[in-house]
Amino acid sequence: MKTYTNVKDLGDLKQAVKEALEVKKNRFAYKHLGENKTLLMVFFNSSLRTRLSTQKAGMNLGMNTIILDINQGAWKLETERGVVMDGDKSEHILEAIPVMGSYCDVIGVRAFAQFENKEDDYQEKILNQFIKYSGRPVFSMEAATGHPLQAFADLITIEEYKKKDRPKVVLTWAPHPKALPQAVPNSFADFMNEADVDFVITHPEGYELDPKFVRGAKVEYNQDKALEGADFVYAKNWAAYADPNYGKILNMDKSWTVTTEKMALTANAHFMHCLPVRRNMIVSDDVIESPQSLVIPEAANREISAQVVLKRLLESL
């Protein structure tokens, strides 16, 4: 594996989950793979779980880790060709990327959607420039349109807690005061569509996701109906995808907040969210604090998903 940006990069998904559960039992079994190897983690956006979990995963594999925060620890980078660089950006990403590659063996990149131009976001310009110019294996630590480390951790968590072979998994939109990217719901849909689950997406009209991620999933505009019989409820906000409203908040309807009353419609479902979460916007206090909440085990599995990805990238060197 030379890159990791979506579910297809993992190949056989059942085998990937099996590998993850084996890694979880013995996190230091493959330390030899990372000996004298360096992981560079490049952050264009802030992070808590991704930074800590991915660094820990690299350390589990015996890697040296370097963290570069572009906004605080580097020159401001220009990302577009043909620009006269007479402003506040001192370095071009096309020089910076190969320089970064010369100092490491594997690169992780985190760069969110800008919501300025949908075409630019969905072309994943920053991530793909690292893949093209770094000369190193590159993996996404969340990009403009996907968060495959999170989705892999979500799948591992579902496999650990499911009580039936084919559980019903519901991805529900929920209100939020800021416009959030589609990256997490896109990747969650990407993974669930390949997993052995009954997958349903529910959201208000106008919040349809990119069809290439939705694929054959059932889309239900009535949240209560979608939640009936659910075994897992994954709550997440996202801004509108379709033009002319790309990146906009269309409503903040709090009737979509996941509450105890909403969860009562399910089959005693587990609650999931990628974190950080806005309490009493996305989910009520009593739901996220309930015994059925998986947000902490889910976050802990971020270390495992990252370690499997890094293990496979190291094996390709």
Long-range contacts (C-beta under 8 A, 24 or more apart in sequence): 1-137, 1-309, 1-312, 1-313, 1-315, 1-316, 2-137, 2-313, 2-316, 3-131, 3-137, 3-138, 3-139, 4-138, 4-139, 4-140, 4-148, 4-149, 4-309, 4-312, 4-313, 5-124, 5-127, 5-139, 5-140, 5-143, 5-146, 5-148, 6-146, 6-148, 6-187, 6-190, 7-148, 7-151, 7-152, 7-187, 7-190, 7-191, 7-194, 9-148, 10-152, 13-155, 13-191, 13-194, 13-195, 16-152, 16-308, 17-155, 17-156, 17-159, 19-308, 19-311, 20-152, 20-156, 20-301, 20-304, 20-305, 20-308, 21-156, 21-159, 21-160, 23-304, 23-307, 23-308, 23-311, 24-156, 24-301, 24-304, 27-60, 27-303, 27-304, 27-307, 28-60, 30-61, 30-311, 30-314, 31-60, 31-61, 31-62, 32-62, 33-61, 33-62, 33-311, 33-314, 33-315, 34-58, 34-61, 34-62, 34-63, 34-310, 34-314, 35-62, 36-64, 37-62, 37-63, 37-64, 37-105, 37-106, 37-314, 37-317, 38-63, 38-64, 38-65, 38-66, 38-103, 38-104, 38-105, 38-106, 39-63, 39-64, 39-65, 39-66, 39-104, 39-105, 39-106, 39-107, 39-108, 39-310, 40-65, 40-66, 40-68, 40-100, 40-103, 40-104, 40-106, 40-107, 40-108, 41-65, 41-66, 41-67, 41-68, 41-107, 41-108, 41-110, 41-141, 42-68, 42-70, 42-100, 42-107, 42-108, 42-109, 42-110, 42-130, 43-67, 43-68, 43-69, 43-70, 43-71, 43-110, 43-141, 44-70, 44-71, 44-109, 44-110, 44-111, 44-112, 44-126, 45-110, 45-111, 45-112, 45-142, 47-110, 47-141, 47-142, 48-275, 48-276, 49-274, 49-275, 49-299, 49-302, 50-110, 50-141, 50-142, 50-149, 50-302, 53-149, 53-299, 53-302, 53-303, 53-306, 54-108, 54-141, 54-149, 54-302, 54-306, 54-310, 56-303, 56-306, 57-303, 57-304, 57-306, 57-307, 57-309, 57-310, 58-306, 58-310, 60-303, 60-307, 61-307, 61-310, 61-311, 61-314, 63-105, 63-106, 63-310, 63-314, 66-103, 66-104, 68-100, 79-125, 79-126, 79-129, 93-126, 93-129, 94-129, 94-133, 97-129, 97-130, 97-133, 97-134, 98-133, 98-134, 98-135, 100-134, 101-133, 101-134, 101-135, 101-136, 104-136, 105-136, 105-137, 105-314, 105-317, 106-136, 106-137, 106-138, 106-139, 106-310, 106-313, 106-314, 107-134, 107-136, 107-137, 107-138, 107-139, 108-138, 108-139, 108-140, 108-141, 109-138, 109-139, 109-140, 109-141, 109-143, 110-140, 110-141, 110-142, 110-143, 111-142, 111-143, 111-144, 112-142, 112-143, 112-144, 112-181, 112-183, 113-144, 113-145, 113-181, 113-182, 113-183, 113-247, 114-144, 115-179, 115-181, 115-239, 115-246, 115-247, 116-247, 118-241, 118-243, 118-246, 118-247, 120-144, 121-145, 121-181, 122-210, 137-313, 137-316, 137-317, 139-309, 139-310, 139-313, 142-183, 142-184, 143-183, 144-181, 144-183, 145-181, 145-182, 145-183, 145-186, 145-210, 146-183, 146-186, 146-187, 146-190, 147-183, 147-184, 147-186, 147-187, 147-274, 148-187, 148-190, 148-191, 149-302, 149-305, 149-306, 149-309, 150-184, 150-187, 150-188, 150-274, 150-302, 150-305, 151-184, 151-187, 151-188, 151-190, 151-191, 152-191, 152-305, 152-308, 152-309, 153-298, 153-299, 153-301, 153-302, 153-304, 153-305, 154-188, 154-191, 154-234, 154-272, 154-274, 154-298, 154-301, 155-191, 155-192, 155-195, 156-301, 156-304, 156-305, 157-272, 157-294, 157-297, 157-298, 157-301, 158-195, 158-197, 158-232, 158-272, 160-297, 160-301, 161-232, 161-270, 161-294, 161-297, 162-231, 162-232, 163-231, 164-231, 165-196, 166-196, 166-197, 166-198, 167-197, 167-198, 167-231, 167-232, 168-197, 168-198, 168-200, 168-229, 168-230, 168-231, 168-232, 168-267, 169-197, 169-198, 169-199, 169-200, 169-230, 169-231, 169-232, 169-234, 170-200, 170-201, 170-202, 170-226, 170-227, 170-230, 170-232, 170-233, 170-234, 170-266, 170-269, 171-199, 171-200, 171-201, 171-202, 171-234, 171-236, 172-201, 172-202, 172-203, 172-223, 172-226, 172-227, 172-233, 172-234, 172-235, 172-236, 172-256, 172-258, 173-202, 173-203, 173-204, 173-207, 173-236, 173-237, 173-238, 173-256, 174-235, 174-236, 174-237, 174-256, 174-257, 174-258, 174-281, 174-282, 174-283, 175-237, 175-251, 175-252, 175-253, 175-254, 175-256, 175-257, 175-281, 175-282, 176-237, 176-249, 176-252, 176-278, 176-281, 176-282, 177-252, 177-278, 177-281, 178-249, 179-239, 179-247, 179-248, 179-249, 180-236, 180-237, 180-238, 180-239, 181-238, 181-239, 182-209, 182-210, 182-213, 182-238, 182-239, 182-241, 184-236, 184-238, 184-274, 185-209, 185-213, 185-236, 185-238, 186-210, 186-213, 187-213, 188-234, 188-236, 189-213, 189-214, 189-215, 189-217, 192-217, 193-217, 200-226, 200-230, 201-226, 202-226, 202-227, 204-250, 204-251, 204-253, 204-256, 206-240, 206-242, 206-245, 206-250, 206-251, 207-238, 207-240, 207-241, 207-250, 208-241, 208-242, 209-238, 209-241, 210-241, 223-255, 223-256, 223-262, 224-262, 224-265, 227-262, 227-263, 227-265, 227-266, 227-269, 228-265, 228-266, 229-266, 229-267, 230-265, 230-266, 230-267, 230-269, 231-266, 231-267, 231-269, 231-270, 232-269, 232-270, 232-272, 233-258, 233-262, 233-263, 233-266, 233-269, 233-270, 233-271, 233-272, 234-272, 234-273, 235-271, 235-272, 235-273, 235-277, 235-282, 235-283, 236-273, 236-274, 236-282, 237-281, 237-282, 254-281, 257-281, 257-282, 257-283, 257-284, 258-282, 258-283, 258-284, 258-287, 259-283, 259-284, 259-286, 259-287, 260-284, 260-286, 260-287, 260-290, 262-287, 263-287, 263-290, 263-292, 268-292, 270-294, 271-295, 272-298, 273-298, 274-298, 275-299
